[in-house]
Amino acid sequence: MSLCSACQVPSLTQFASPGLVERIVYGELDCAADPAWAESGATTLDDYARWCSHLCGLACLKMALGPSAPSLFELRDGALKYGAYTESADGAAGTIRGLIYAPFAEYVRDVHGVNATVHRHLTVEEILGLLDEGRSVMVSVHFEIRRPHLPSPGRGGHLVLVTGRSADGGLHLHNPSGIDAGTRMADMALSDFEPFFAGRGVSLH
């Protein structure tokens, strides 16, 4: 499957109801109250509620693959087969760990025919270079990148998709947990982006 160009990348969230993202991520609404949960491809509400907060990376992949991409939970099932997520042994109450980059990249290459490269050490300048090569880049950032006007609480723990340079030389990014249209597709200056960035990611071509 080919990747969409930056101008064609859709804006998608890891939650089924974009209008409820802010309430979900800030704890005002339980994921299980999302009325559109079935649109995610999950087979049960319990499965959706348990997993949706962990699927930022697969939402990035779905955006990169474009309109013909499988559902979010079909991507989850495929990634699980490759070990891109791990679960503790205690079933539904267990801990979900991931996204694990190396098996994720193998899954993307084998199943979707996309050249995925893991970057364990990545600088902001290197992101720009990868964009110039025609790649999109999934980067690890703190989830509060959706509110860049506030000081960053840390680095990493969430994935966003960088699809191009902004007009002023910054980054154009798609955030699967953005709380409104302006934070789901955002242009960000490099100086605003850097405090949230964990220095690692996966590029897609």
Steps between C-alpha positions, in 0.01 A plus 500: 500500500638842412506791741300815452686822427506750786218709353272197479556352846165479678449626853404206722484443872567188703156547655183430305331833581729796420268739680549312825881477497557789739259361758650151469867593522447732796296245693156657479356213296574128509606344170215251543253788460615570143182444296686445172732229635399240237628726220853426624470138386499367856275197542393586855466815707730352765773443241465856373504652848808303601704575188405837353735701721793286383448528124661834415770330292252296301285808445813662353550198276137509391535867407818428304341211310207713394130435428545134406668413829348227720307599810691601809432170674591296192835676515515420873438131432771493235751680720427260786591203280844655449553574869476877457300507823534273801244423768548366849353158568207608714256547211271800475649660809856460376739771393537592133853592399597645165539619235825302460675649200695211348214249469268784399732592213519135396120481499470815288754373249364144475127568503463848353801511268625828647867566569508561878827593669554519875694802626606439859691829509347781299552875500260769386737579214496135395119506491526784249742294292265201498213724391714632217555140390123461463446311824242559768624450854324360806669672792483445874381809685326583825122492453471857624645614167132573431546805729841634392432840660552330837838375629571141399449254789746256342606322185356191330217259573282600203540481120412760240552491124717771345411532133687806377653838564278791587520820298727663759744207512345320794319166502153406378370225726189288544418420862264203556406636844458860394209659681371709208563552129785742566691256719425192289670666201751754624794704378759532774823693524805284566567684825147416622523138388839413646413509875237226446714281271663183637760466222370181337248383244421298188515637147270375225559512124 
